[in-house]
Amino acid sequence: MNTLLTLDYEVFFGRRTGTVARTLLEPTEALLKVAGRHGAKMAFFVDAGFILRLREEMKKAPALRAEHDAVCRQVERLARGGHEIQLHIHPHWEDSRWEAGGWKIDVSRYALHAFEPDAIRDIVSRYSGVLRELAGPKSAYAYRAGGWVIQPFGKLRGALRDAGVTIDSTVYAGGRSDGATQPYDFHGAPPKSRWRFDADPLVEDEQGAFLEVPIASRRLRPDFFWRFAAVKKLGGAKHRPFGDGAAIAMEGGDLLRKLLTPTTSVVSMDGYKSSFLDEAAKDYRRRGLEDFVVIGHPKALTPFSLERLDAFLGSGRAGRVATFEAYA
């Protein structure tokens, strides 16, 4: 089984974006120490819109120029170290601005398909272009939609294909969100760990232009999220995230559904979710699946989750740690 360690490299999008140092730079360096002990290479889905918005706004404050330069240096260093830099698009940066010493985040167009076709093509071109500028021309061929909002895919297909994207890793089987800002529904995804598709990432098409390598998923009972909440509140420094920002609030009854009924989650190295890494990997092997994609976010890592990832990689249960190069 191939295990892919994938990170969404981004700040927060709620009332506080968090500092670049705490949400990106410091947790990524801590993660690299863990991966380095095991010779593991990772795939970073970099929020390119943030880099471009920093470039636009840094004339307003010297601190933004310093943040831009620090982020770019880290992305360049990741690429030189053999880690992959792939395309992550949060297009709300097109509408967000630096005002009065902080980011004014506008998520009214959080989904890429909320833009007109010409704007979508421009965003995909510019965002993939800045990543290739930093990490080299062989970067940004795999895509992950911001907030998992990849549906409807038809509006994105041409722009992604023209930008050289051939792989997607957004879908997680059984996933669902009913919020107006972040709607998606991955029920009905093929019961596989990879498949080809063309117009719809949930519909297998052997002749399709794209390969879906979905994020691993796991069914969780409500008691997991009650434990999650307790650990977050009472667990102390070991369970305190690196990131110092605030996430977008859940919508559409998503939080209540998690607390009251079984739901499906991504398999993650973030926080307390890292506690089921071993069991999820064991289940994937039992089912004969060949690919096990773990998601994470530097901003959401904790000392506990890094310990669990270290143990997972050291146990051999991860199998072969790969990157998207194995599929390209």
C-alpha positions in Angstrom: 0.0 0.0 0.0 1.2 3.5 -0.9 0.8 6.2 1.8 0.7 9.8 0.7 1.3 12.5 3.3 -0.5 15.6 2.0 -0.6 19.0 3.6 -2.9 22.0 2.8 -0.5 24.8 3.3 -2.7 27.7 4.3 -3.6 30.3 7.0 -7.1 30.4 8.7 -10.1 32.0 7.0 -12.3 32.8 10.0 -12.3 36.0 12.2 -8.5 35.6 12.7 -6.2 34.4 9.9 -3.4 33.7 12.4 0.3 34.7 11.9 2.4 33.3 9.1 5.0 32.2 11.7 2.5 30.1 13.8 0.2 28.8 11.1 2.8 28.0 8.4 6.5 28.4 9.1 6.9 26.8 12.6 4.6 23.8 12.2 6.0 23.0 8.8 9.5 22.9 10.2 8.4 20.7 13.1 6.7 18.4 10.6 9.8 18.2 8.4 11.8 16.9 11.4 9.4 14.1 11.9 9.3 13.2 8.2 13.1 13.5 7.9 13.6 10.8 10.6 11.9 8.4 8.3 13.1 9.6 4.9 9.5 10.5 4.0 8.6 13.0 1.3 5.4 14.9 1.4 3.1 16.7 -1.0 2.2 20.3 0.0 -0.9 21.8 -1.6 0.1 25.4 -1.4 -2.6 28.1 -1.2 -1.1 30.2 -4.0 -3.7 32.9 -3.8 -2.4 33.9 -0.4 1.1 34.4 -1.9 -0.2 36.5 -4.7 -2.4 38.6 -2.4 0.7 39.2 -0.2 2.4 40.5 -3.3 -0.4 42.8 -4.0 -0.9 44.1 -0.5 2.7 44.2 0.9 3.1 47.9 -0.2 0.7 48.7 2.6 2.9 47.2 5.4 6.5 46.1 5.6 5.4 43.1 7.7 3.6 41.7 4.7 6.7 41.8 2.6 8.6 39.9 5.3 5.8 37.3 5.4 5.7 37.0 1.7 9.5 36.4 1.5 9.5 33.9 4.4 6.7 31.9 2.8 8.4 31.9 -0.6 11.7 30.8 0.9 10.0 27.9 2.8 8.2 26.7 -0.4 11.4 26.9 -2.4 13.2 24.9 0.4 10.5 22.3 0.5 10.8 21.8 -3.3 14.7 21.6 -3.1 14.3 19.0 -0.3 12.3 16.7 -2.6 8.8 17.5 -1.3 6.1 18.2 -3.9 4.5 21.6 -4.4 0.9 21.1 -5.7 -2.0 23.4 -6.5 -4.5 24.5 -3.8 -7.0 27.2 -4.7 -8.9 29.3 -2.2 -10.2 32.0 -4.6 -11.7 34.1 -1.8 -8.2 35.8 -1.8 -9.4 37.6 -5.0 -11.9 39.5 -2.8 -9.9 39.8 0.5 -7.8 42.8 1.5 -5.4 44.0 4.2 -7.0 46.8 6.1 -6.3 48.5 9.4 -3.5 46.1 10.3 -5.3 42.8 9.5 -6.9 40.7 6.8 -10.5 41.5 5.9 -11.5 38.1 4.6 -14.5 37.9 2.2 -15.7 34.3 1.6 -18.8 35.3 -0.5 -17.0 33.6 -3.4 -15.3 30.8 -1.5 -15.8 28.3 -4.3 -13.9 28.6 -7.5 -16.9 27.8 -9.6 -18.6 31.0 -8.2 -16.4 33.0 -10.7 -17.1 33.5 -14.4 -15.3 31.1 -16.8 -12.7 33.7 -17.9 -11.9 34.5 -14.3 -11.6 30.8 -13.4 -9.1 30.4 -16.2 -7.1 33.4 -15.1 -7.1 32.3 -11.4 -5.9 28.8 -12.3 -3.2 30.1 -14.6 -1.8 32.7 -12.2 -2.0 30.4 -9.1 -0.3 27.5 -10.8 2.2 29.9 -12.4 3.4 31.3 -9.1 4.0 27.8 -7.7 6.0 26.8 -10.7 8.0 30.0 -10.4 8.9 29.0 -6.8 9.2 25.2 -7.1 10.0 24.5 -10.8 8.1 23.7 -13.9 7.2 20.1 -12.8 5.1 21.4 -9.9 1.4 22.1 -9.6 0.1 19.1 -11.7 -2.0 17.8 -8.8 -5.0 19.8 -7.5 -7.0 20.0 -4.3 -10.0 22.3 -4.2 -10.1 24.7 -1.3 -12.6 23.5 1.4 -13.2 20.4 -0.8 -15.6 22.4 -3.0 -14.9 20.8 -6.3 -18.5 20.4 -7.5 -19.8 21.2 -10.1 -16.5 20.2 -11.7 -17.6 21.0 -15.3 -16.8 24.8 -14.8 -13.3 24.0 -13.7 -12.3 21.2 -16.1 -11.0 23.2 -19.0 -9.0 25.7 -16.9 -7.3 22.9 -14.9 -6.5 20.8 -18.0 -5.1 23.8 -19.8 -2.9 24.6 -16.8 -1.4 21.1 -16.9 -3.3 19.6 -14.0 -3.7 15.8 -14.5 -4.4 14.6 -10.9 -7.0 15.6 -8.3 -7.0 14.7 -4.6 -10.1 16.4 -3.3 -12.7 13.7 -2.9 -13.1 11.7 0.2 -15.7 8.9 0.0 -18.8 9.6 2.1 -17.9 13.2 2.8 -20.6 15.8 2.9 -21.2 19.5 3.9 -24.5 21.3 3.6 -23.2 24.8 4.3 -23.9 27.6 1.8 -20.2 28.7 1.8 -18.7 25.2 1.6 -21.1 22.7 -0.1 -20.0 19.3 -1.3 -21.3 15.8 -1.4 -19.1 12.8 -2.1 -21.6 10.0 -1.5 -21.5 7.7 -4.5 -17.7 8.0 -5.1 -16.3 4.7 -6.5 -15.2 2.2 -3.8 -11.6 2.5 -5.0 -8.5 4.3 -3.9 -8.0 5.8 -7.4 -9.8 6.1 -10.7 -9.9 8.1 -13.9 -12.6 10.7 -14.5 -13.4 13.4 -16.9 -16.5 15.7 -16.3 -17.4 14.5 -12.7 -14.8 13.3 -10.1 -17.4 10.9 -8.7 -18.0 9.2 -12.1 -15.3 6.8 -13.3 -14.3 7.2 -16.9 -11.3 5.0 -18.1 -10.6 7.5 -20.9 -10.9 10.6 -18.7 -8.4 13.4 -18.6 -7.9 13.2 -14.9 -6.8 10.7 -12.2 -8.6 11.0 -8.8 -6.4 9.9 -5.9 -8.9 10.5 -3.1 -8.2 11.4 0.5 -8.7 8.4 2.7 -11.9 8.5 4.8 -13.3 6.8 7.9 -16.7 6.5 9.5 -16.8 8.0 13.0 -19.3 7.7 15.8 -20.5 10.8 17.6 -18.5 9.9 20.8 -15.3 10.5 18.9 -16.2 14.2 18.4 -17.2 14.5 22.1 -13.8 13.2 23.0 -12.3 15.5 20.4 -14.0 18.5 22.1 -12.9 17.4 25.6 -9.3 16.9 24.6 -9.2 20.3 22.8 -10.5 22.1 25.9 -8.8 20.1 28.7 -5.8 18.4 27.0 -3.3 21.1 27.7 -0.2 22.0 25.7 0.1 18.6 24.1 -3.2 19.1 22.2 -2.8 22.8 21.5 -2.5 23.5 17.8 0.5 25.4 16.4 -1.8 27.8 14.5 -3.1 30.9 16.3 -6.1 31.7 14.1 -9.8 30.8 13.8 -11.5 28.6 11.3 -14.7 29.3 9.4 -17.6 28.3 11.5 -19.5 25.1 10.4 -22.7 25.7 8.6 -25.8 23.7 7.6 -26.0 21.7 10.8 -22.7 20.0 10.1 -21.5 20.3 13.7 -24.8 19.0 15.2 -24.7 16.1 12.8 -21.2 15.1 13.9 -22.2 15.2 17.6 -25.4 13.2 17.2 -25.0 10.7 14.3 -22.2 8.7 12.6 -20.4 10.8 10.0 -17.5 10.3 7.6 -14.2 12.2 8.1 -11.0 12.5 6.2 -8.1 10.5 7.6 -5.9 13.2 9.0 -2.6 13.9 10.8 -4.2 17.0 12.4 -4.8 17.2 16.2 -6.8 14.4 17.8 -7.8 12.9 14.4 -4.3 11.5 14.2 -5.4 9.0 16.9 -7.0 6.8 14.3 -4.2 6.8 11.7 -3.2 3.2 12.5 -6.7 1.8 12.5 -7.6 3.5 9.3 -4.5 2.2 7.5 -5.2 -1.3 8.8 -8.7 -1.1 7.4 -7.5 0.1 4.0 -5.0 -2.9 3.8 -7.8 -5.3 4.9 -10.0 -4.0 2.1 -7.1 -4.5 -0.4 -6.9 -0.8 -1.3 -3.6 0.3 -2.8 -3.5 4.0 -1.9 -3.9 5.7 1.5 -3.9 9.5 1.3 -3.6 11.3 4.6 -4.4 15.0 4.8 -3.1 17.6 7.2 -2.7 21.3 7.7 0.4 22.8 9.3 -1.9 25.2 11.2 -3.8 22.3 12.8 -0.8 20.1 13.9 -0.3 19.6 17.6 2.6 18.0 19.6 0.2 15.0 20.0 -0.4 14.6 16.3 3.3 14.9 15.5 4.0 12.1 18.0 1.3 9.9 16.5 2.6 10.5 12.9 6.1 9.7 14.1 4.9 6.4 15.6 2.9 5.6 12.5 5.8 6.1 10.2 8.2 4.3 12.5 5.9 1.2 12.9 6.0 0.3 9.2 2.2 0.3 9.1 2.3 3.1 6.6 3.8 0.8 3.9 5.6 2.7 1.2 5.4 6.5 1.6 4.9 8.0 -1.9 4.1 11.2 -3.6 2.0 12.0 -6.6 5.0 11.5 -8.8 4.2 7.8 -8.5 1.0 8.4 -10.5 2.0 11.2 -12.8 
